[in-house]
Amino acid sequence: MPRKNRRSRTFRRVKVRVPGGTVKMHYRKRKPSSASCGVCGAELHGVPRERPYIMKSLPKTEKRPERPFGGVLCSSCARDEFKSRARA
């Protein structure tokens, strides 16, 4: 029987083959939700779904796209923003 705090689905269950050859159940924290656009709420592509301790070791260019509004707005909303700024 697992520990009481491991009985809920807070931790995800991962089957891991240990060096002894047996398969054991490991409990790992779940990944965070995907990054979303600040205007329309669509899922942002090019932004990894990782926990903060992994994100801090990634290079800057892997954390978000290297373009204006990268990691904040989706491509269509960024395109609309460029148009509105050019027209103003």
Secondary structure by P-SEA (a helix, b strand, c coil): ccccccccccbbbbbbbccccbbbbbbbbbbcccbbbccccccccccccccaaaaaacccccccccccccccccaaaaaaaaaaaaac
